[in-house]
Amino acid sequence: MNKNYNSFIERRVEKLDKNQVLKQAAYDVFSKKGYKTTAISEVAKQAGMVVGSFYNYYASKEVIFLAIVNFQRMNFIHFIN
């Protein structure tokens, strides 16, 4: 395969992995502290990232929260079916 294509795929997988790490970190912090008292800096720290990197994946705390809620909702729907 094309070297550029392989590099693109590797970057995409890495980005997906970091996205999952961020979602898990946010889930953990939200579960412990609640939505209102959780800061983006706490989510980033839990994920092993700097705050600026968070914004490469999510525009706000609300957006990552809704992504987690949607993921959990889809898991629940799948479970009951």
C-alpha positions as CSV (number, residue, x, y, z in Angstrom):
1,M,0.0,0.0,0.0
2,N,0.9,3.6,-0.4
3,K,3.1,5.0,2.4
4,N,1.0,8.2,2.7
5,Y,-2.2,6.1,3.0
6,N,-0.6,4.0,5.8
7,S,0.5,7.1,7.6
8,F,-3.0,8.6,7.3
9,I,-4.5,5.4,8.8
10,E,-2.0,5.3,11.6
11,R,-2.8,9.0,12.5
12,R,-6.6,8.2,12.3
13,V,-6.3,5.2,14.6
14,E,-4.2,7.3,17.1
15,K,-6.8,10.1,17.0
16,L,-9.6,7.5,17.7
17,D,-7.6,6.1,20.5
18,K,-7.1,9.5,22.1
19,N,-10.8,10.2,21.6
20,Q,-11.6,7.1,23.6
21,V,-9.1,8.0,26.3
22,L,-10.7,11.4,26.6
23,K,-14.2,10.0,26.8
24,Q,-13.2,7.5,29.4
25,A,-11.4,10.1,31.4
26,A,-14.4,12.4,31.2
27,Y,-16.8,9.6,32.2
28,D,-14.6,8.9,35.3
29,V,-14.3,12.5,36.4
30,F,-18.0,13.2,35.8
31,S,-18.9,10.1,37.8
32,K,-16.8,11.2,40.7
33,K,-17.4,15.0,40.7
34,G,-20.6,15.6,38.7
35,Y,-21.0,17.6,35.5
36,K,-21.2,21.0,37.0
37,T,-18.1,20.9,39.2
38,T,-15.9,19.1,36.6
39,A,-13.4,21.3,34.8
40,I,-11.9,20.6,31.4
41,S,-8.5,20.7,32.9
42,E,-9.4,17.8,35.2
43,V,-10.6,15.7,32.2
44,A,-7.4,16.5,30.3
45,K,-5.2,15.7,33.3
46,Q,-7.0,12.4,33.8
47,A,-6.5,11.6,30.1
48,G,-2.8,12.5,30.3
49,M,-3.2,15.5,27.9
50,V,-2.9,19.2,28.1
51,V,-6.0,21.3,28.0
52,G,-5.3,22.6,24.5
53,S,-5.3,19.0,23.2
54,F,-8.8,18.5,24.6
55,Y,-10.1,21.1,22.2
56,N,-8.7,19.2,19.2
57,Y,-11.3,16.5,19.9
58,Y,-14.2,18.3,21.6
59,A,-15.4,21.9,21.5
60,S,-16.6,22.0,25.1
61,K,-17.4,20.1,28.2
62,E,-21.0,19.9,27.1
63,V,-20.0,18.3,23.8
64,I,-18.0,15.5,25.4
65,F,-20.7,15.0,28.0
66,L,-23.3,14.6,25.3
67,A,-21.0,12.2,23.4
68,I,-20.8,10.0,26.6
69,V,-24.5,10.1,27.2
70,N,-25.2,9.1,23.5
71,F,-22.7,6.3,23.8
72,Q,-24.3,5.0,27.0
73,R,-27.7,5.3,25.4
74,M,-26.7,3.3,22.4
75,N,-25.2,0.6,24.7
76,F,-28.4,0.5,26.6
77,I,-30.5,0.2,23.5
78,H,-28.3,-2.6,22.2
79,F,-28.5,-4.4,25.5
80,I,-32.3,-4.3,25.7
81,N,-32.7,-5.5,22.1
